[in-house]
Amino acid sequence: MTVLETPLRVDEATAASYVERSARLRAATPAQAAPELARIATGIRRDVLTTIQAARMGHVGGDLSVTDLLVTAMWGTLRLDPLDPSNPLRDRFVLSKGHCAAALYATLASCGFFPRERLTDFMAPLSPLNGHPNRVKVPGVETNTGPLGHGFPVATGCALGAKLRGETWRTIVVLGDGELQEGSNWEAAMTAAHHELANLTAVVDRNRLQQGARTEDTKALEPLDAKWASFGWETRVIDGHDHAAIKQALEPSTTGRPVAVVANTIKGKGVSFMEDRVEWHHKVPTDEQVRLALAELAG
């Protein structure tokens, strides 16, 4: 077995710290938690850039747009334990837009699911850190994702399973907005509403860009919040980079219906020359561009 093939193991010290800090952030008000969540998110963005730089592959624009959503869900909302990742009573998190695996891996590493130094293995031959997340290879990944329109139906099944068993754990799924052009997502939305899955929250990373074009030029999604509401969902529209707003929006349903959060985001958020630029869907930054981006993120 090569070094790259070595299975990912929990980083026990980081995991123990995460469990304590996450409990505190979950208990805090959105305003109280926001500054620490923002600091964590900045670190994740920096790790995304260096991870993709090392691999010379990735989807940096979408990674940067989804970072604040990942951090707030995994640090400030869900009950997760890297020391016991298969606990049947854990909350579930699904990144349906699985091509943004670098951001997911960086967030999982920050929680201690595996050592941060393993991020340098991203997309290397035989590495468990594939370009799309694999639940068998990566602790903390609930299901393999990447084929668009796949993760949300799986998350709906998770939530339905919890309801049928009378269990209280929650499921949060993050989708790309272009992904909503897949019909399987709307089948899942109808199913979740029909079964009144109040334990399910779907968050749309609404950066308005997909591979090669704007979503509205490819297949228009607006009015997106009204579409979710018409399918029977409790709908919330927020700034997807405002950690206090995200944390509040991820609070449980108030109506007994599943919750849809339309999170307005910016592709490439945090790096001026990447923001709202379609080419950064999968363009890989040069070493000089990474240096400039890290300088911006250093404040």
N, C-alpha and C positions, 0 to 999 in steps of 0.2 A: 504494500500500500504506500503510495506517495504522500508527501506532506499535504498536497492539495486535496487528496481523497480522505484525509483524516476527518472523521465525523465531528460536527460542531457540538461542543460541550458548554454547559452553562458557565458563565463567569460569576462565581459564587459571591465574591465581594461586591461587584457591581449590582448583582441581582438583589442582595440583601439591602443595599442602599436604596435601590429603586422601590422595593416593597414599602419601605418606610416613607420615602418621599412621595410616592404615588398616593398612599393613604392620606397624607397631609394635603396634597393638592386636590384630591377628590372631595375632602371635607371642607376645603376653603370655598369662599364665594368666588364667582367668576372674576371679579375685580381683584381680589386678593391673589388668585392663582396666576393671573395673566402675565405679570413680569417674569416669573420663573419659567413659565411655559415658553415665553418668547426667547429667553436665553437658551433653553434647550433646543428650540427650533433653529436658532442661528448655528449652533454646533452641528446639528443634523445637516443643514445646508452645506456647511464646509466639508463634512464627511462625504456628502453626495458628490461634490465636485472632485475631491481627490480620489474617490472610488472610481468614478467614470474616467478620470485622467489615467489612472493606472491600467484600467481595462481597455481603454481606447474604444469603448462601446457603451451605449446606454441611451437613456431618454431624459436628458437633464432638464428640459423645460417643464415637463409634467412632474418630474420629481420635485422641483422647486415650488410648483404651484400647490402640490398636495401636502407639503411638509407640515404646515401649521395644523392641518386637519388630523394627520397621523399623530402628531405629538399630543394634541389636546385629547384625542380619543384614548391613546394608550397610556398617557401619563396622568391625565386629569379626569378621566371618566370611567373607564372600564376596570373591573377587578381581575387583574392578571397576576400571575406569580411565576416568574422564570424558574424558580426552584421547584415548582410542581406544575409544569406546563400542561399536563394532561388531566388535571383535576376536573372531574366531570361537572362540578358546579361553577367552573370559571365562566366569565363572560367570553363571548366570541367576537373576534375582529376579522373581517375579510376585506382584502384589497382587491376589488374586482378588476381594476385597471392594473393588471399584474405586470404590464411592461414597465411600470415605475417601481421595479423591484429594488433599485438602489436606495431609494428613500425608505422603503419598508425595512430593508436590511439594516440601514444605519440607525433607524429607530429601535428595532429589536436589539441591536448591539448596545444602544444606550441604556436599555432596560436590563441588560445582562443575560439575555437569552443565549448569547455566545460572545466571545471576546471581540472587542472592537478591532483588534489587529487583523482579524480574519477578513475584514472588508477588502483587503488588498487582493484576496482570491477571487473577487467578483468576476464572473464569466470566464475564468481561466479553465482550460481543459480539465475535466474530471472534478472540478470544484463543486461542492454542494450548493454554492451561491450562484445558481443558474440565472439567466436573463429573465426568467419568469419564476416566481416562488414555487417551491415544491415542499409539501407538508411532510413528506417522508425524510427529507434531507435537512430541513431547517426548523428548529424548535420555535414555536410561536406562530408558525404559518398554519392556518386552519384548513385550507384547501388549495390545491393547485389552481392558479388563475393565469390569465393571459389571453385565451380565446374570448373575445369581447362578447358580452351577454351571458357569460357562464357564472361568474362569481355571485351575482345578485340572486339568481335562482337557488344556488346552494345556501346562501345566507337565509333566504326565506325558508328553506327546509330546516335549517338549524333552529330558527325561531318557532316554527311549527312544532318541531320535536320537543322543545322546552315546554310549550303550552300543553301539548298532549300529555306530558309527564307531570304537569303541575309544578314545574320548577321555575325559579325566579330569575335565572341568569338572562342577560340581554345579549343581543347581537347587533353590532354596528357594521355596515358595509359601505365602502367608499367606491363610487363609480366615476368614470370619466364621462364628460358630457357627450362626446362623440359616440361613446358606447351606447347611449340611449337610442341610437338609430337602429339597434338590434331589437327585433320583435320579441325575443325571449324575455327581455327585461320587463316589457309591459304585461306579458303573461304572468310573470312573478308578481308584479305590482297588483294585478287583479286578484291573484291568489292570496296575497298577504292581506288585502283589504277584506276579502270574503271571510277569511278566518279571524279577522280582527286581531292581528298580531301586534298588539301594543308594545311588545318586547322587542320589536324590530325598528331600527333607524337606518334609513338609506341617505347617505350624504353624496351629493353630486358636486364633483370638483369642476365648477362651471367657469373654466378659463377661456371658453369660446374658440379654442383652436384645436384642430386635430391634424393628423398627418397630411400635410400638403395644402391645407386650406382652413378657412373659418367654418365653424359648424353650420352657421346660418346660410353659407353659400353652398354647402354640401347637401344638407337635408335639414331644413329649419326646425328648430326645437321650440321656439317661443310660440305662445306664452308658457314657459316651462312650469312655473309654479301652479298655474291653472290646470295644466295637464295632470299633475300629481293630485291636486284637489279633486278633479273630476273622476279620478280612479279611486277615491275614497280615503285618501291619506290626509293626516294632519300635516300641513305644509308650513315651513319656516324659511324665510329668505334672509341671508346674512352676508356680511363681509367675511369671506373665508380666510382672511389674514388677521382678523381681530380675535385674539385668543379668548377674551372675555365673552364675546358674542358666540364663538364656537362652543365654549363650555356650556353656556346657557342653552344654546340650541340643542345640545346633546342630552339635555335632561329628559327624563322619561315622558311618554305621552300623557297629555292631560285630557284626552277625549276617548281613550280606549281604542284608538285606531293606530295603525303604524304611522311613523313620523318620517317625512321627507324633508331634508334640509338642502336647499339650493344655496350652495356656498359660492358666491361670486369671487373668483380668484384671478390671478395674473400669471400666465405661463412665464416661467423664468423668474419668478418673484425673488427680489433681493439682489439681482445682478442687472444693472441698468441696461447693458447692451444685449441682454437676453430677453428682457421683459416684453411680452406681447408680440414676439417675433415667431412666425410659424416655422422658420428653418431650425429653431432650437428644439423642435419635437424630438429629433434624434441626431442632431449635429453634435459632434464631439469637440469640446474646446481644446485649443492648443495649450501648451504649457504656459505661454505668456498670457493667454486669456484666463487660465485658471489662477495665475498669480494676481491679475487685476481683479478677478471676481473675489478671491479670498481677501484682498485688501478692502474691497467694498464691504464685505461681511464683517470685517474686523471693526467697522465703525469709524 
